[in-house]
Amino acid sequence: MKIRNIALGLALTAAVGASASADARMDAFVDSLLSQMTLDEKIGQLHLPVGADIVTGDIMNSDIGGDIAAGRVGGVFNMKGCDKIREYQRIAVEESRLGIPLIFGMDVIHGYETVMPIPFALSCSWDMDAIERSARIAAREASAAGICWTFSPMVDISREPRWGRMAEGSGEDPYLGARIAEAMVRGYQGDSMKANDEIMACVKHFALYGAPEGGRDYNTVDMSRQRMFNEYFEPYRAAAAAGAGSFMTSFNTVDGVPATGNRWLFTDVLRDMWDFDGFVVTDYGAIPEMMSHGMGGPEDVTALALNAGIDMDMAGMLYLNVLRPLVEQGRVFGQQIDNAVRRILEAKYRLGLFENPYKYIDPAREASEIYTAENRAAARAMAPETFVLLKNEGSLLPLAKNGRIALVGPLADAGSHMQGMWSVAADPSKYRSLRQAFADALEGRAPLSYAKGSNLYADPELEAAVSIANGIRDPRSEAELLEEALAVADGADVIVAALGEGIEGSGESASRADLTLPDTQMRLLQALVATGKPVVLLNFSGRPTVMVYEQENVPAIMNVWFGGSEAADAIADVVFGDAAPSGKLTATMPRNVGQIPLYYNHLNTGRPRSDGPAKFEKYRSNYIDSPVTPLYPFGYGLTYTTFAYGDPVLSAPEMNADGSVTVTVPVTNTGSREGTEIVQLYIRDLAASVARPVKELKRFARVTIAPGQTENVTFTLGADDLKFYNSDLDFVLEPGDFDIMTGPSSADVRTVRLTVR
Ligand code: NOJ
C-alpha cells in the first residue's frame, strides 16, 4: 500500500523542525503539497459530489471512483457505512497521484442511528450540557462509521413557522441561538478534532435562510444590515468564535445577491470581521442555482462564487467543469484557487487525515459504538426536557397507571415517524411506537386500547408529502376510522390523542400556509372532545402550530415535537409521571397565520396598543379581527409542579459603562413535587440612538428545586450584554436607563431599573 502523503508529511515535519508551532508545520506541509499540485488537481479538491446515489453496485467501477483516482474529488457526502467509505478513501490515497485523502461529510443533524430530538425541540430544553452531549453522541456514532464532517449545527434564526426548516434550528432568539451554536460546535469538535470521535462542524446556512418571504422555502430574504447584526447574525458569529471548522452558504439572497456569490458576507463579514479561518462549502447545487437567481451563465456564477470566498462546490459540478476555462480567460486567478485549496487541505490536516486517512474508518467501532444502550438511554433522558407542556387543566397529567386508557391517532402506532426529519443515518425499523411504549409502561396495571382514528391528511397526496419514505396510510374511509376510534374512546376513562405532522411535515421543502392540525385530524380531535371524556393531546410538530381550538377545548396539551429514536418511551415516561416535561418555547406560537411574523423581541411602534382588554383600538397598531398577542409566548412552558417568582434585586442601581452588576431573583417551588424551571432574564434599553426591542433575552438558568424550597438565582450582566449595533454597525453601549426583567416567560416578568453611567 503506498500512502505517499504520509511520507511527505513526515519529511516536512522534520524539515520544519520539532520546535515549530503546529500552525507553522501545517503551513509548511500545505505549501509543499500545493507546490506539487496541477491546476486540475487543485480544482478537484474543490469538488464535493454526493455519495448516496452512486453507492449501489461496484464502487470501483463507478464514475466517482474514477474521478477520485484522477484527483478530481475533494470529498464525498451522505454515504452510510465504513466499507464504502474505506473503499473511496483507499482509491484516493493509493490510486490518485498525490494520495490526498478525502473528507467524508453527512447530514448528521440530530444524531446518527441514535436519533436525538429534532434541533428545535432540543432548543426548548434550554439545556446547554444536554445539547452539547447530544452533539457528542452524534459525533461518536457518525465517526464510528467513517464520517468526519457533519453539516450541522444549523443556526438560522427564524420567526417564520410557515417555514418547515424551523424544525432544524433553535427558534427565534439570537442570544439563546448563539449559546446553542457554541455548545454544538464543542460537542462535535471536542478537543479540536484530535481524537477519532471528534468531527468537524459545518455551520449553516450563512446567512439569513430563516427569513424567507412568505415562509416559502428558498425564497427571497431582504433585511437591513442593522437587523442582520442585531437580530440574526449572532449565532453564526458565536459558532465561528467557538472554532467551527467550516461554514455552508445559504440558498437565499442577502442584500440582493445570492449568499453563495456574496463577497460582503463571506469575505468582509465572516473572514475579515469575525476572523473565521476554516473553509466554506456551498449548499447543494447553490452555484448553478445562481443562474435562476439571474446572476448570469455558468461561468458568471462560478466566478462570482470563487470571488466571494467560497471554497468547495457541493454537487454543483461547476467548479469542476468551469474553473479551468475561467483561469485561462483571466476571469479568476490561480491565487484564488490556491487560497480555496489551502483552506480545504488545512481542514484535512486539522482532522488528522494526512497522518492517518483511515482515522475515522474503523469497522470494530462501527459494530460496537452505534445505537448502544448507553446512547439510547441518553436520548431517552433528553427528550422530556424538550417537551413543552402548554396546558394541564386540573393536573390531568401525569396519568396514573390505572383506569382504562385509549390511545388514538395517526401517530400513535407510527414508530417510523418518531425520529423526525433529516435523519439520514436513522434505522426507523428499530424505533418503537407510542403504542408499544404505552403497553410496556402499563403492563399488568391498566388496559390500553388503541385506534388509529384518522390518517394524517384526508387527501392521499398531502399524506404522501408528509410521509414520503415512511407511509402509514390506512385504506379505510375517514368515517370507518372515526367510528372505530369512538368505540375505543367509549370504553375508556381517559383518551390520549397522538396527532400532528408526519415525519416530512416539517424540514426542508416543507413550508405550510395553514398551521392548524391537518383537516381529518382536527375532525377526529373534535369528536374525541365531544365524548366528554378527558383528552390529552400530544402534538407532534417541527414548528409552532396554531392551536386555538385546542387551547379552548382540550384539557391537557403537550408539544412533543419529534423526540428522536427513543421518543416513544420518553413520552410514556412523561405521560405516566416517571419523568416530567421541562421544556419552554423558543419560538412564539401565534393564534393565526395572519399574525406572522410574531416574535417577542420586536421593536415598539409609535402607536402600541394599550395593555387593556384584547379588543380593537382604532389608530393603534393592532388587528380588527385578531388579538396581537400570541397564543403561547416565547419562553412559556409548564411542568408537573408550580413556581412563584419574587422581584429581581440588583447588586447596585447604577453601573459604570465598563462595569458589571448582579441580578438576583428568588424562585420558589410552590407545588408538591420536585421540578425544573427555566428562569429567564430580559433587558430593555429605554432610550438609544436606534430603536431597541421591547425585550431581549440576556441570561437564563435551568434550576431544579425541591417542593417548598426557594432558590435565589443570580445572574451577572456586563457591558457587552447591554451593547447593540448602531446605524454605523459599531457595537456600542449607550449609557442611560435599562429595564432588567426576570420571570418564567417573556410575557410574565417583574422589572427593576438599572442606570448605566
Ligand atoms: C441541502 C440542505 O439545505 C443542507 O442543509 C444540507 O446540508 C445539504 N442539502 C446536503 O444534504
Boltz pocket constraint, residues with backbone or C-beta under 6 A from the ligand:
constraints:
  - pocket:
      binder: B
      contacts: [[A, 78], [A, 107], [A, 151], [A, 204], [A, 283], [A, 284], [A, 508]]
      max_distance: 6.0
